[in-house]
């Protein structure tokens, strides 16, 4: 097997593996995957910005915007109330900042959005640990 065939096989395996992970993931895990993906796209955009590869930078910023917009659209504002509205506002802000950095090539804006998304991901991961860890059953007391 030559290098090109091996690379194509690896890409197909990665695609199949990612598809399997998505198909079997819980809703909580899907959000974690989206947050990871957005952070990775911003990291890549930052790297391409520093290298002067503006086309690649723009491609990854656009991808990050799409992911963040997907997170925003998935919010259940009825069930989430003010928290969901605050997240929607924050996602909207991040998208506007990413558009701005795409025009200005300002890596500090990418750092700002990375920090904001990182905080959301940390909170989401902490929630996951609480949800994943079964709680001991609460003792109930009957009224006499």
Secondary structure as a PSIPRED ss2 file (coil, helix, strand):
# PSIPRED VFORMAT (PSIPRED V4.0)

   1 X C   1.000  0.000  0.000
   2 X C   1.000  0.000  0.000
   3 X H   0.000  1.000  0.000
   4 X H   0.000  1.000  0.000
   5 X H   0.000  1.000  0.000
   6 X H   0.000  1.000  0.000
   7 X H   0.000  1.000  0.000
   8 X H   0.000  1.000  0.000
   9 X H   0.000  1.000  0.000
  10 X H   0.000  1.000  0.000
  11 X H   0.000  1.000  0.000
  12 X H   0.000  1.000  0.000
  13 X H   0.000  1.000  0.000
  14 X H   0.000  1.000  0.000
  15 X H   0.000  1.000  0.000
  16 X H   0.000  1.000  0.000
  17 X H   0.000  1.000  0.000
  18 X H   0.000  1.000  0.000
  19 X H   0.000  1.000  0.000
  20 X H   0.000  1.000  0.000
  21 X H   0.000  1.000  0.000
  22 X H   0.000  1.000  0.000
  23 X H   0.000  1.000  0.000
  24 X H   0.000  1.000  0.000
  25 X C   1.000  0.000  0.000
  26 X C   1.000  0.000  0.000
  27 X H   0.000  1.000  0.000
  28 X H   0.000  1.000  0.000
  29 X H   0.000  1.000  0.000
  30 X H   0.000  1.000  0.000
  31 X H   0.000  1.000  0.000
  32 X H   0.000  1.000  0.000
  33 X H   0.000  1.000  0.000
  34 X H   0.000  1.000  0.000
  35 X H   0.000  1.000  0.000
  36 X H   0.000  1.000  0.000
  37 X H   0.000  1.000  0.000
  38 X H   0.000  1.000  0.000
  39 X H   0.000  1.000  0.000
  40 X H   0.000  1.000  0.000
  41 X H   0.000  1.000  0.000
  42 X H   0.000  1.000  0.000
  43 X H   0.000  1.000  0.000
  44 X H   0.000  1.000  0.000
  45 X H   0.000  1.000  0.000
  46 X H   0.000  1.000  0.000
  47 X H   0.000  1.000  0.000
  48 X H   0.000  1.000  0.000
  49 X H   0.000  1.000  0.000
  50 X H   0.000  1.000  0.000
  51 X H   0.000  1.000  0.000
  52 X C   1.000  0.000  0.000
  53 X C   1.000  0.000  0.000
  54 X H   0.000  1.000  0.000
  55 X H   0.000  1.000  0.000
  56 X H   0.000  1.000  0.000
  57 X H   0.000  1.000  0.000
  58 X H   0.000  1.000  0.000
  59 X H   0.000  1.000  0.000
  60 X H   0.000  1.000  0.000
  61 X H   0.000  1.000  0.000
  62 X H   0.000  1.000  0.000
  63 X H   0.000  1.000  0.000
  64 X H   0.000  1.000  0.000
  65 X H   0.000  1.000  0.000
  66 X H   0.000  1.000  0.000
  67 X H   0.000  1.000  0.000
  68 X H   0.000  1.000  0.000
  69 X H   0.000  1.000  0.000
  70 X H   0.000  1.000  0.000
  71 X H   0.000  1.000  0.000
  72 X H   0.000  1.000  0.000
  73 X H   0.000  1.000  0.000
  74 X C   1.000  0.000  0.000
  75 X C   1.000  0.000  0.000
  76 X C   1.000  0.000  0.000
  77 X H   0.000  1.000  0.000
  78 X H   0.000  1.000  0.000
  79 X H   0.000  1.000  0.000
  80 X H   0.000  1.000  0.000
  81 X H   0.000  1.000  0.000
  82 X H   0.000  1.000  0.000
  83 X H   0.000  1.000  0.000
  84 X H   0.000  1.000  0.000
  85 X H   0.000  1.000  0.000
  86 X H   0.000  1.000  0.000
  87 X H   0.000  1.000  0.000
  88 X H   0.000  1.000  0.000
  89 X H   0.000  1.000  0.000
  90 X H   0.000  1.000  0.000
  91 X H   0.000  1.000  0.000
  92 X H   0.000  1.000  0.000
  93 X H   0.000  1.000  0.000
  94 X H   0.000  1.000  0.000
  95 X H   0.000  1.000  0.000
  96 X H   0.000  1.000  0.000
  97 X H   0.000  1.000  0.000
  98 X H   0.000  1.000  0.000
  99 X H   0.000  1.000  0.000
 100 X H   0.000  1.000  0.000
 101 X H   0.000  1.000  0.000
 102 X H   0.000  1.000  0.000
 103 X H   0.000  1.000  0.000
 104 X H   0.000  1.000  0.000
 105 X C   1.000  0.000  0.000
 106 X C   1.000  0.000  0.000
 107 X H   0.000  1.000  0.000
 108 X H   0.000  1.000  0.000
 109 X H   0.000  1.000  0.000
 110 X H   0.000  1.000  0.000
 111 X H   0.000  1.000  0.000
 112 X H   0.000  1.000  0.000
 113 X H   0.000  1.000  0.000
 114 X H   0.000  1.000  0.000
 115 X H   0.000  1.000  0.000
 116 X H   0.000  1.000  0.000
 117 X H   0.000  1.000  0.000
 118 X H   0.000  1.000  0.000
 119 X H   0.000  1.000  0.000
 120 X H   0.000  1.000  0.000
 121 X H   0.000  1.000  0.000
 122 X H   0.000  1.000  0.000
 123 X H   0.000  1.000  0.000
 124 X H   0.000  1.000  0.000
 125 X H   0.000  1.000  0.000
 126 X H   0.000  1.000  0.000
 127 X H   0.000  1.000  0.000
 128 X H   0.000  1.000  0.000
 129 X H   0.000  1.000  0.000
 130 X H   0.000  1.000  0.000
 131 X H   0.000  1.000  0.000
 132 X H   0.000  1.000  0.000
 133 X C   1.000  0.000  0.000
 134 X C   1.000  0.000  0.000
 135 X C   1.000  0.000  0.000
 136 X C   1.000  0.000  0.000
 137 X C   1.000  0.000  0.000
 138 X C   1.000  0.000  0.000
 139 X C   1.000  0.000  0.000
 140 X C   1.000  0.000  0.000
 141 X C   1.000  0.000  0.000
 142 X C   1.000  0.000  0.000
 143 X C   1.000  0.000  0.000
 144 X C   1.000  0.000  0.000
